[in-house]
């Protein structure tokens, strides 16, 4: 963290400041403004002496010169006598700074402190507590050439014309690069926006347009209605030549989807989904959507997946555009989830906003969680429940490192804030909310979050506000008691308390339970040992390290669930202590804890526990749910890393996968087994590597052989087919390669006009991209295609080609951003890094272009983290660890040396090296033994 020195105010510099902020001792560390004068504020966070009421913002972007000018008037309320107003502005020229007071208009002195992106406006007379004032600032800047602030975007028409537009991305700290503002989430205000444009463009913003005024010189000025009270990071405006399609929800909200003209025919699915989901949320939250419209815009250049700006959500084109003939089942699920996520934010995040970025999870964990709740009800055919577990596994991957962080963790500077947008805030946040919902019951949980949203509408919250809202849900005085389902639920709950099934005696204290999950990093490993009817329980922090001192001092309140061979009933128990004992009514053959993995913890079955589970899976795997099977695969292989379980025990359990058919368990099997040979690819050990690859192909051969090369079946079946056939082709499984080669050749002979089943196109493209001629043909089709999902699959296939010159060219082209978009560069680099022929190319490219990448994608961003960890997380030698340490160790703080992802990278490679040193002999022995066993069985 950047140090926050104690405040120094020089009375000689400004006589009225000493009274303003009492009790601050002087320091040597005086911030100096750009003009050489002392700057009167030395903290990263803005002073709380004022609050905001209203912004009047006029913006004039010039899409020819790529420059914009503007004027902002800000109404503010003064809470303490002061003569200083401190606000944010970044990389812009400020002019004409005025105070509009009841006594008249007068100029303010301006000081700038770029290190903290701050301006100080100094008044020669006191601003009086309790009064409202207005300040006005003129400003000018260049449109950003990154993906944040007010930035330039462009796209190619099918005729090859480049068209330019401008769009905003203000989360987390980039509004200050577009207009002077109080750029912290707690400084909420209303915004009235006007945008000046040429007649050939349109503008859209958070609110509907109320009128257009003609200006001299043929320009037009669009006036937008005043927003509700909101944070600066949610302000949005776009100047473009987009077209739109519209519909109205049952509740009377106009929904419009905007896209570039040639892709407007790919918007109808998103439009229908947005209508369906906005209606769902209005009913579920029992709070009307507070704006008259909701726009969804597909932006040609966009760094993240999407952004929840209030009334104008923005998306990557791949996150919004859908072609029924060319998009896959996976595309449909992905687009619906991202729309569900951003629309959930209209309540969680926009209506009720975290007070500061340390509690970002209150926004993001909830939106991620609501994706699954909403789609389960509105789009049951998407089978979204089949994919929730994967989010928890992804979160645990990061959370099992000592460099993880609590869900709620202190942050100060913009880089630290950016780093909060990670798997812990999103996925762990969603998984602990799911655990809490299971603990409280879905009905109680829903009542509690409605209470939270109603109580804190248009306000800012901290963690404890949520826990208070979820406690004593039946004694609420601020719920609409007329909602019959609430009264019925509370009546039933009084008769048979939802909490009593977990434990008896204590008053339910949601905050005490959930603080253990949000205020400390990591997650628990529960060790279970069954001795007759006695079940001994213990908990510790699960950590991938051989330094066990790092696991000490952690204690969670864990909502345990379990079932046994004797009963399908889900039993519940709240484990609050380091150890405890449960008693079963009778002895059992097996016990399975964390039923359906509704809890965010792992389980180790000590003694004979894993053997009894392996036997169950081999003889009757459907006795457990698909989620239970997936969690067992995950847990047993992860426990190898901590020496709790031997690798051969995990591999014996994996043998049952030859009979597995469900997507979550199959993909988790791949997820644990494939990385083992990926680590070997970075070492010179071809024989063992190929043995491992053959084992995995053999394991899933029956399932691969049963796949038809069509688009039939449910969403989960289609996604599994796509996954299996792609794996078969990548691994050179002869039947897959033969079929894919034949299909690619036919498709190429038709000049790409032949219709391929969508779900098998990845497998076909990957085989086609192996030859220079096939790669060039694929690239030509990529260049001309207007279907975003097709382009995305082609891009991935080209990046896994063995042709090294093509891989290098792809990365360079993506960096230039003309034919392949720079927004796709991170995906291209990481795909190349997973390619055994490309991982060194990707590492060299990352190093050579590091400074360009951090400027384009921003220090601390999830994109930079994805690049760093994605490129390096399969390295498994000390030589590569030294090389990685040498490069990142040479960076300065300004170029990223303090980023959390670098610490994560060191830890991951160290763990890979340790795993290989410990387990390779065991792996060799087990694979040899299995081969001999297979030979004898054949005889």
ChimeraX attribute file (.defattr): number of C-alpha atoms within 10 A of each C-alpha:
attribute: neighborCount
match mode: 1-to-1
recipient: residues
	/A:1	10
	/A:2	11
	/A:3	9
	/A:4	12
	/A:5	15
	/A:6	16
	/A:7	21
	/A:8	21
	/A:9	26
	/A:10	16
	/A:11	12
	/A:12	9
	/A:13	12
	/A:14	16
	/A:15	12
	/A:16	20
	/A:17	20
	/A:18	16
	/A:19	14
	/A:20	15
	/A:21	16
	/A:22	10
	/A:23	9
	/A:24	11
	/A:25	9
	/A:26	13
	/A:27	11
	/A:28	9
	/A:29	12
	/A:30	19
	/A:31	20
	/A:32	18
	/A:33	19
	/A:34	12
	/A:35	11
	/A:36	10
	/A:37	13
	/A:38	19
	/A:39	22
	/A:40	27
	/A:41	24
	/A:42	21
	/A:43	16
	/A:44	17
	/A:45	16
	/A:46	19
	/A:47	14
	/A:48	12
	/A:49	17
	/A:50	21
	/A:51	18
	/A:52	21
	/A:53	18
	/A:54	22
	/A:55	23
	/A:56	16
	/A:57	19
	/A:58	20
	/A:59	21
	/A:60	18
	/A:61	23
	/A:62	18
	/A:63	20
	/A:64	8
	/A:65	9
	/A:66	17
	/A:67	16
	/A:68	19
	/A:69	21
	/A:70	21
	/A:71	21
	/A:72	21
	/A:73	22
	/A:74	23
	/A:75	19
	/A:76	19
	/A:77	19
	/A:78	19
	/A:79	16
	/A:80	17
	/A:81	19
	/A:82	22
	/A:83	21
	/A:84	26
	/A:85	22
	/A:86	22
	/A:87	20
	/A:88	24
	/A:89	25
	/A:90	24
	/A:91	14
	/A:92	18
	/A:93	12
	/A:94	20
	/A:95	13
	/A:96	13
	/A:97	20
	/A:98	20
	/A:99	21
	/A:100	19
	/A:101	14
	/A:102	10
	/A:103	6
	/A:104	7
	/A:105	13
	/A:106	13
	/A:107	16
	/A:108	22
	/A:109	14
	/A:110	19
	/A:111	21
	/A:112	24
	/A:113	22
	/A:114	15
	/A:115	11
	/A:116	18
	/A:117	18
	/A:118	28
	/A:119	25
	/A:120	21
	/A:121	21
	/A:122	22
	/A:123	20
	/A:124	14
	/A:125	10
	/A:126	14
	/A:127	20
	/A:128	15
	/A:129	14
	/A:130	12
	/A:131	14
	/A:132	19
	/A:133	18
	/A:134	19
	/A:135	21
	/A:136	22
	/A:137	19
	/A:138	19
	/A:139	20
	/A:140	20
	/A:141	20
	/A:142	20
	/A:143	25
	/A:144	21
	/A:145	14
	/A:146	21
	/A:147	23
	/A:148	25
	/A:149	25
	/A:150	28
	/A:151	23
	/A:152	22
	/A:153	22
	/A:154	16
	/A:155	18
	/A:156	18
	/A:157	15
	/A:158	12
	/A:159	7
	/A:160	9
	/A:161	9
	/A:162	11
	/A:163	14
	/A:164	17
	/A:165	24
	/A:166	22
	/A:167	28
	/A:168	30
	/A:169	27
	/A:170	23
	/A:171	21
	/A:172	22
	/A:173	23
	/A:174	21
	/A:175	28
	/A:176	24
	/A:177	24
	/A:178	28
	/A:179	28
	/A:180	27
	/A:181	23
	/A:182	23
	/A:183	27
	/A:184	21
	/A:185	23
	/A:186	21
	/A:187	21
	/A:188	23
	/A:189	21
	/A:190	20
	/A:191	24
	/A:192	19
	/A:193	24
	/A:194	24
	/A:195	23
	/A:196	25
	/A:197	22
	/A:198	17
	/A:199	12
	/A:200	8
	/A:201	14
	/A:202	18
	/A:203	22
	/A:204	22
	/A:205	27
	/A:206	27
	/A:207	26
	/A:208	20
	/A:209	16
	/A:210	10
	/A:211	11
	/A:212	14
	/A:213	10
	/A:214	12
	/A:215	11
	/A:216	6
	/A:217	7
	/A:218	9
	/A:219	14
	/A:220	18
	/A:221	20
	/A:222	20
	/A:223	21
	/A:224	21
	/A:225	16
	/A:226	18
	/A:227	22
	/A:228	20
	/A:229	19
	/A:230	26
	/A:231	28
	/A:232	27
	/A:233	25
	/A:234	24
	/A:235	24
	/A:236	26
	/A:237	22
	/A:238	23
	/A:239	23
	/A:240	24
	/A:241	17
	/A:242	22
	/A:243	17
	/A:244	17
	/A:245	15
	/A:246	16
	/A:247	16
	/A:248	15
	/A:249	16
	/A:250	12
	/A:251	14
	/A:252	12
	/A:253	19
	/A:254	17
	/A:255	23
	/A:256	23
	/A:257	29
	/A:258	26
	/A:259	24
	/A:260	21
	/A:261	12
	/A:262	14
	/A:263	20
	/A:264	17
	/A:265	16
	/A:266	21
	/A:267	24
	/A:268	20
	/A:269	18
	/A:270	21
	/A:271	23
	/A:272	17
	/A:273	19
	/A:274	25
	/A:275	21
	/A:276	18
	/A:277	24
	/A:278	25
	/A:279	19
	/A:280	19
	/A:281	20
	/A:282	16
	/A:283	13
	/A:284	13
	/A:285	19
	/A:286	16
	/A:287	14
	/A:288	14
	/A:289	22
	/A:290	15
	/A:291	16
	/A:292	13
	/A:293	19
	/A:294	27
	/A:295	25
	/A:296	28
	/A:297	28
	/A:298	24
	/A:299	28
	/A:300	21
	/A:301	24
	/A:302	25
	/A:303	22
	/A:304	17
	/A:305	15
	/A:306	23
	/A:307	27
	/A:308	25
	/A:309	31
	/A:310	30
	/A:311	27
	/A:312	28
	/A:313	24
	/A:314	30
	/A:315	26
	/A:316	20
	/A:317	25
	/A:318	21
	/A:319	24
	/A:320	31
	/A:321	29
	/A:322	24
	/A:323	19
	/A:324	12
	/A:325	10
	/A:326	17
	/A:327	20
	/A:328	25
	/A:329	19
	/A:330	17
	/A:331	21
	/A:332	21
	/A:333	19
	/A:334	17
	/A:335	22
	/A:336	22
	/A:337	23
	/A:338	20
	/A:339	27
	/A:340	27
	/A:341	26
	/A:342	29
	/A:343	28
	/A:344	28
	/A:345	25
	/A:346	26
	/A:347	26
	/A:348	24
	/A:349	30
	/A:350	27
	/A:351	22
	/A:352	23
	/A:353	29
	/A:354	21
	/A:355	18
	/A:356	17
	/A:357	26
	/A:358	21
	/A:359	23
	/A:360	25
	/A:361	29
	/A:362	26
	/A:363	23
	/A:364	28
	/A:365	26
	/A:366	26
	/A:367	28
	/A:368	28
	/A:369	24
	/A:370	24
	/A:371	23
	/A:372	23
	/A:373	15
	/A:374	22
	/A:375	23
	/A:376	15
	/A:377	13
	/A:378	15
	/A:379	16
	/A:380	11
	/A:381	13
	/A:382	20
	/A:383	17
	/A:384	21
	/A:385	15
	/A:386	17
	/A:387	14
	/A:388	21
	/A:389	21
	/A:390	19
	/A:391	19
	/A:392	25
	/A:393	22
	/A:394	14
	/A:395	22
	/A:396	24
	/A:397	16
	/A:398	20
	/A:399	24
	/A:400	19
	/A:401	21
	/A:402	19
	/A:403	17
	/A:404	19
	/A:405	20
	/A:406	19
	/A:407	29
	/A:408	24
	/A:409	17
	/A:410	15
	/A:411	18
	/A:412	17
	/A:413	14
	/A:414	18
	/A:415	21
	/A:416	21
	/A:417	20
	/A:418	20
	/A:419	20
	/A:420	27
	/A:421	20
	/A:422	20
	/A:423	24
	/A:424	30
	/A:425	28
	/A:426	25
	/A:427	27
	/A:428	32
	/A:429	29
	/A:430	29
	/A:431	26
	/A:432	23
	/A:433	22
	/A:434	24
	/A:435	19
	/A:436	21
	/A:437	17
	/A:438	17
	/A:439	25
	/A:440	22
	/A:441	13
	/A:442	13
	/A:443	17
	/A:444	22
	/A:445	21
	/A:446	18
	/A:447	22
	/A:448	24
	/A:449	18
	/A:450	19
	/A:451	23
	/A:452	23
	/A:453	22
	/A:454	18
	/A:455	15
	/A:456	15
	/A:457	17
	/A:458	20
	/A:459	21
	/A:460	21
	/A:461	20
	/A:462	17
	/A:463	20
	/A:464	14
	/A:465	14
	/A:466	19
	/A:467	19
	/A:468	16
	/A:469	21
	/A:470	25
	/A:471	19
	/A:472	14
	/A:473	21
	/A:474	19
	/A:475	9
	/A:476	14
	/A:477	9
	/A:478	11
	/A:479	18
	/A:480	13
	/A:481	12
	/A:482	8
	/A:483	10
	/A:484	10
	/A:485	12
	/A:486	19
	/A:487	14
	/A:488	10
	/A:489	16
	/A:490	19
	/A:491	13
	/A:492	12
	/A:493	16
	/A:494	10
	/A:495	9
	/A:496	11
	/A:497	13
	/A:498	17
	/A:499	17
	/A:500	15
	/A:501	13
	/A:502	18
	/A:503	14
	/A:504	11
	/A:505	6
	/A:506	8
	/A:507	11
	/A:508	16
	/A:509	13
	/A:510	19
	/A:511	19
	/A:512	13
	/A:513	18
	/A:514	19
	/A:515	17
	/A:516	17
	/A:517	24
	/A:518	23
	/A:519	14
	/A:520	17
	/A:521	22
	/A:522	29
	/A:523	25
	/A:524	24
	/A:525	19
	/A:526	24
	/A:527	19
	/A:528	21
	/A:529	19
	/A:530	23
	/A:531	13
	/A:532	12
	/A:533	13
	/A:534	15
	/A:535	16
	/A:536	16
	/A:537	19
	/A:538	17
	/A:539	26
	/A:540	18
	/A:541	22
	/A:542	25
	/A:543	24
	/A:544	23
	/A:545	20
	/A:546	12
	/A:547	9
	/A:548	12
	/A:549	8
	/A:550	13
	/A:551	17
	/A:552	9
	/A:553	8
	/A:554	16
	/A:555	19
	/A:556	23
	/A:557	18
	/A:558	24
	/A:559	22
	/A:560	23
	/A:561	22
	/A:562	18
	/A:563	18
	/A:564	17
	/A:565	14
	/A:566	14
	/A:567	11
	/A:568	11
	/A:569	10
	/A:570	14
	/A:571	16
	/A:572	20
	/A:573	17
	/A:574	18
	/A:575	21
	/A:576	14
	/A:577	13
	/A:578	14
	/A:579	13
	/A:580	12
	/A:581	13
	/A:582	12
	/A:583	13
	/A:584	13
	/A:585	9
	/A:586	9
	/A:587	15
	/A:588	15
	/A:589	14
	/A:590	20
	/A:591	19
	/A:592	21
	/A:593	25
	/A:594	23
	/A:595	20
	/A:596	19
	/A:597	23
	/A:598	24
	/A:599	22
	/A:600	28
	/A:601	25
	/A:602	24
	/A:603	21
	/A:604	22
	/A:605	24
	/A:606	15
	/A:607	12
	/A:608	12
	/A:609	17
	/A:610	19
	/A:611	17
	/A:612	15
	/A:613	20
	/A:614	22
	/A:615	16
	/A:616	19
	/A:617	22
	/A:618	18
	/A:619	11
	/A:620	12
	/A:621	19
	/A:622	13
	/A:623	13
	/A:624	18
	/A:625	14
	/A:626	20
	/A:627	24
	/A:628	23
	/A:629	28
	/A:630	24
	/A:631	24
	/A:632	30
	/A:633	24
	/A:634	19
	/A:635	21
	/A:636	25
	/A:637	24
	/A:638	23
	/A:639	21
	/A:640	19
	/A:641	21
	/A:642	17
	/A:643	15
	/A:644	15
	/A:645	19
	/A:646	16
	/A:647	21
	/A:648	17
	/A:649	16
	/A:650	23
	/A:651	18
	/A:652	15
	/A:653	21
	/A:654	22
	/A:655	18
	/A:656	18
	/A:657	22
	/A:658	17
	/A:659	16
	/A:660	21
	/A:661	16
	/A:662	18
	/A:663	21
	/A:664	24
	/A:665	23
	/A:666	23
	/A:667	17
	/A:668	21
	/A:669	24
	/A:670	18
	/A:671	16
	/A:672	17
	/A:673	19
	/A:674	14
	/A:675	14
	/A:676	19
	/A:677	20
	/A:678	18
	/A:679	20
	/A:680	22
	/A:681	21
	/A:682	16
	/A:683	13
	/A:684	9
	/A:685	11
	/A:686	12
	/A:687	10
	/A:688	17
	/A:689	19
	/A:690	15
	/A:691	16
	/A:692	20
	/A:693	17
	/A:694	15
	/A:695	17
	/A:696	22
	/A:697	19
	/A:698	14
	/A:699	19
	/A:700	22
	/A:701	16
	/A:702	14
	/A:703	20
	/A:704	22
	/A:705	13
	/A:706	9
	/A:707	15
	/A:708	12
	/A:709	19
	/A:710	14
	/A:711	19
	/A:712	12
	/A:713	10
	/A:714	13
	/A:715	20
	/A:716	21
	/A:717	17
	/A:718	23
	/A:719	20
	/A:720	23
	/A:721	25
	/A:722	24
	/A:723	20
	/A:724	25
	/A:725	28
	/A:726	26
	/A:727	20
	/A:728	20
	/A:729	22
	/A:730	16
	/A:731	16
	/A:732	14
	/A:733	17
	/A:734	11
	/A:735	13
	/A:736	24
	/A:737	22
	/A:738	13
	/A:739	15
	/A:740	25
	/A:741	18
	/A:742	14
	/A:743	22
	/A:744	23
	/A:745	15
	/A:746	15
	/A:747	18
	/A:748	15
	/A:749	11
	/A:750	11
	/A:751	11
	/A:752	15
	/A:753	10
	/A:754	13
	/A:755	11
	/A:756	19
	/A:757	14
	/A:758	20
	/A:759	25
	/A:760	24
	/A:761	25
	/A:762	24
	/A:763	27
	/A:764	26
	/A:765	26
	/A:766	28
	/A:767	29
	/A:768	28
	/A:769	25
	/A:770	16
	/A:771	13
	/A:772	15
	/A:773	11
	/A:774	19
	/A:775	23
	/A:776	15
	/A:777	17
	/A:778	22
	/A:779	20
	/A:780	11
	/A:781	16
	/A:782	21
	/A:783	15
	/A:784	15
	/A:785	13
	/A:786	16
	/A:787	19
	/A:788	23
	/A:789	23
	/A:790	21
	/A:791	20
	/A:792	15
	/A:793	19
	/A:794	23
	/A:795	23
	/A:796	17
	/A:797	24
	/A:798	28
	/A:799	29
	/A:800	24
	/A:801	26
	/A:802	18
	/A:803	17
	/A:804	16
	/A:805	12
	/A:806	17
	/A:807	25
	/A:808	17
	/A:809	11
	/A:810	22
	/A:811	25
	/A:812	17
	/A:813	16
	/A:814	20
	/A:815	22
	/A:816	13
	/A:817	15
	/A:818	13
	/A:819	16
	/A:820	21
	/A:821	17
	/A:822	25
	/A:823	22
	/A:824	18
	/A:825	22
	/A:826	24
	/A:827	21
	/A:828	24
	/A:829	28
	/A:830	23
	/A:831	22
	/A:832	29
	/A:833	25
	/A:834	21
	/A:835	21
	/A:836	14
	/A:837	17
	/A:838	23
	/A:839	22
	/A:840	17
	/A:841	18
	/A:842	25
	/A:843	20
	/A:844	11
	/A:845	15
	/A:846	20
	/A:847	13
	/A:848	11
	/A:849	12
	/A:850	16
	/A:851	14
	/A:852	12
	/A:853	21
	/A:854	18
	/A:855	13
	/A:856	19
	/A:857	20
	/A:858	19
	/A:859	22
	/A:860	22
	/A:861	24
	/A:862	20
	/A:863	23
	/A:864	22
	/A:865	21
	/A:866	16
	/A:867	22
	/A:868	21
	/A:869	19
	/A:870	18
	/A:871	23
	/A:872	25
	/A:873	21
	/A:874	24
	/A:875	25
	/A:876	25
	/A:877	19
	/A:878	14
	/A:879	10
	/A:880	15
	/A:881	20
	/A:882	11
	/A:883	12
	/A:884	20
	/A:885	15
	/A:886	11
	/A:887	11
	/A:888	19
	/A:889	13
	/A:890	10
	/A:891	14
	/A:892	10
	/A:893	10
	/A:894	10
	/A:895	15
	/A:896	21
	/A:897	16
	/A:898	18
	/A:899	19
	/A:900	16
	/A:901	24
	/A:902	21
	/A:903	18
	/A:904	21
	/A:905	25
	/A:906	20
	/A:907	19
	/A:908	24
	/A:909	23
	/A:910	19
	/A:911	21
	/A:912	23
	/A:913	19
	/A:914	17
	/A:915	18
	/A:916	17
	/A:917	12
	/A:918	15
	/A:919	16
	/A:920	15
	/A:921	10
	/A:922	14
	/A:923	19
	/A:924	16
	/A:925	12
	/A:926	17
	/A:927	18
	/A:928	14
	/A:929	12
	/A:930	14
	/A:931	14
	/A:932	12
	/A:933	11
	/A:934	11
	/A:935	10
	/A:936	9
	/A:937	8
	/A:938	7
	/A:939	5
